[in-house]
Amino acid sequence: MPTVSHLREELLTVYHYEKRVLHRALADAWAHVVGHSMGALMVIALPLAFNIAILYTWMGPDVAWDNARLGIATVGGVVITLVLALICFLIRTPARLDEEKDAAHAEELAKVRAEHAKDRESDLPAIRPKVVAARYGKIVSGPEAGYTGIALRNDGEPAYSVSPVSPVDIPGVGRLEIWGTVLDLRQNEPEIHFPVSRETPDGGTLGSGLYDFMVKHDLDTLTVPFTYHDGNGGWWQTDIVLIKDQMARSVAGSEGGIRVGFEQKKLPRRP
């Protein structure tokens, strides 16, 4: 089984490779736009010059000069339009490439974590509680309605006393507070919810806007552990992983920009 450090090295290698590819794509796109702009000017300027030459020869300089002024104004308008288009391109393209880079990085991170979780899950018994993440977003029912937090469901045997390990420290930033009612959770029962709030040196806030918070503090993931026990007294832990993903859309109550993952493990004793 690959170690976490090995997976981290693989992920960093992929990230730097994507960065080089995106920078090369920016250079290619710039050359493409410049080439098309020069081609457009040639398409307009050459017929215009030819037209002015014919008018000068057959109808005299006055008529030719009038048409030349009209043509120059037309070309000037085209040039201004192209310049504005190039300015917009230069402003928007780096931001778009950064978004694509972040999305690719988040996707690769999710794949690495999924493979790691799959390897760990293969070591666990098939019959067990399977508390997993449903989503991160607005809570619409129950006593926590109106807050933003983590929704959990159970895909396995009954889980008893499901509770978060709180607070979750974020080194150099602050911490997450996860709260709510400790509940039992069985398969096919409604999801249970745990609101989230944030504490930083600047003050506290509720759980919404997590994507912007993670971007501001350059956080790729945040991990929130939950513990519970099965009917035989065995204890389990599910680590809910909140992944920053610019491409994650707000669907079915989930918050935009946040994708959820999870990893489960058996605990040797009661926490």
N, C-alpha and C positions, 0 to 999 in steps of 0.2 A: 504494500500500500504506500503511495507517495506521501511524504511528510508535508506539513503545512509550509515549511520553509522552501521545500522544493517546488510546490505549487506556486508560491509567491514569486520565486525566481522565473518560472515559466511565464507567469502573467506579466511581469515587468519586461521580459524579452519581447512578448507580443505587443505590449504597449509602445515600446520604442520603435519597433518595426512599423506599427501603424502611424506613428508620428512622422517618420521619414516618408512613408507613402503619401500622406496627406500634404506635406510640404511640396512634394514633387507634383502632386495633382494641382496645387495652387499655381505653380509656375507654368504648367502646361495650359491651364485654363486662361491665364493672363496672355500667353502667347497666342492662344486661339482667338481671344477677343480682339487683340491688337491687329492680328492678321486680317480678320473680317472687317475691321474698321477701315484699314488702308484700302482693302478691296472695294468697299462701298464708295470711298472718295474717288477712286479711279473710275468706277462705273459712272459717276455723276460728272466728274471733271472733264474726261476725254470727249464725250459727246457735246458738252457745253462749249469747249474750245473749238471743236470742229464746226459747230453751228455758228459761232461768232465769226470764224474765218470766212464762211460762205456769205454771211450777211455783209461783211465788210467788202467783199469782192463784188457782189452783185447789187447791193442796195446802198452802199456808202457808209462812211464812218459814223454818222449820227444814229442811224438805225442799229448799227452794230453795237455802239456804245450803250444805247438804251437796253438792249438785250443783255449786254455784258453786265450792267448794273443789276438787272433782275437775276441773272444767273449767279452773280457773286453773293447776292442776298440769300438766294436759295442754298448755295454751298455753305454760307456762314451759318444758316439755321441748322443744316445737317451736322456741321462740325460741332456746334454747341450741344446738339442733342447727343452726339457720340461722346463728347467729353463728359456730359452729365451721366450718361450710361456707364462710362468707365469709372467715374467717381463712386457711383452706387455699387458697382461691382467690387471695387477695392474695399469699400466699407462693409459690405454684407458677406463677401466670400470668406474672409478669415473667421467671422463669427459662425457661419454655417459649417465650415470645416471643423471648428472647435466642437460644435454640437455633435457632428458626426463622430469625431474622435471620442468624445465622452460616451456617446451611445455604444460605440464599438468596444470601448474599455469596459463599460458596465455589462455588456453582453458576454464578453470573455470572462469577466469576473464571475458572473452567474454560472457560466458553463463549468468553470473550475470548481466552484463551490458545489454545484450539482453532482459532479463526478466524485468529489471528495465525500459528499453526503451519501452517495450511492455505495461507495466502498465501505463506509462505516455502517450503513444500514444492513449490508449483507452479513455483518457479524452479529446482528440482533435477532432474537427469536421472532418467528412469524406471528405468534399470538402474543400481543402486547397492546397497551394503549398507544395510539398514534395521534398525538395532539400536534396539529400543523397550523401554519399561518393561512388564513383566508384572505386577508387584505389589511392594508393600513389606510384609514380614511375616516370620514365622518360617521359617527355612531347615530343611528336613527331610531333605536328602540331601547327599552329597558331604562333602568335608573341612570345610566350614563349617557342617555340620548342628548345630542347637541355638542358633545365633546368630540375630539379627534383622537383616535387611538388604534389599537391592534385588535383584530377580530380573529378568534381561534375556533377551530372545529376539531372533531375527533373522528378519525377514519379507522379506529380499531376497537380494542376492548375498553371498558369503562375506565375513566381517569378520575381520581378523587383529589380534592383539595388543590385544584389548579391555581397557582399563584405566581406572580412575577418576582424575580430577584431584583429588588429596587433599593437604592438608586443605581443607575448604570453610569459610571464615571466616563467622561470623554476627556482624555488627557489634554491639558492646555486650553480647553474650551469651556468645560462645565460639566453638567450631568443631565441625564434623563430621569424623571420621576414617573413611575408607572403605578397606577393605583386602580382600585376597583374591588368588587366583592369576590372573595375566594369561593369558587363553585366547583361542583362535580360536573363532568362532561361525558356524555355517552354518544355513541355513534347515531347519526341521523337526528340528533337533537339540534335546536337552534344554536347558532354561534354565540359564544360569550365574548364580552368586550372589556378591554382595559384601556382607559384613557391615558394619554401621555402628556406630560408637560416638560418644559425645558428650563434649566437654571444655568445662567451664565453670570460673569461678573457685571454685565450690563443690566441684569435683572431677570425676572422670570416671565415666561409666556406659555400659552397652551400649545397643543401639539400640531396645529395646522401650520402650513408653510414650511414643512420639513425639508422639501427639496431646496428651497432658497437658503435655508439654514446650512445644509450640507455643502452647497456651492460656496457660500461665504467662508466657511471654515475648512474647505478642501477635504471633505470627508467622503470617501467612497461608500462606506458601509457603516451601519450601527447595529450592534448585536444586543438583543434583549432576551435573557434567559427566563424560562418558565419551568417550575418544578411541579411534580404531581406523583401520586403513587397508584399502583394497581390494586386489585382485590386481594392479592396475596401479601401486601405490605412492601412490595418492591418499589423502589423510587426511580423516577425517570426525569430527564431534563430535555426540553426542546429549546434550542437557541433560535429565536426568530431574527432573521437577518433582514434589515431594511437597506435596500440597495438604491443608491442614487442612479436614476436612469432617465435622461432627458426625453427619451422616446416613449416612456411609459405613460399611457393615457388614463384619464379619469373614467373608469368604467365600473358600473355597479357599486358606486359609493366609494371606490378607492381614490386616493389622492394622486393627482397627476405628478409625474416625475419620480414616483417611488414604486419600486418593485419589491416583493417580499419573497424570501426563501426561508429555509429552516434546516436544522441539523438536530437529530435526536441521539441521545446516548443514555445508557444505563448507569445509574449512580451506585456506588458500592454501599452507601448507607444513607440514612435520612439526612438531608441537608440542615 
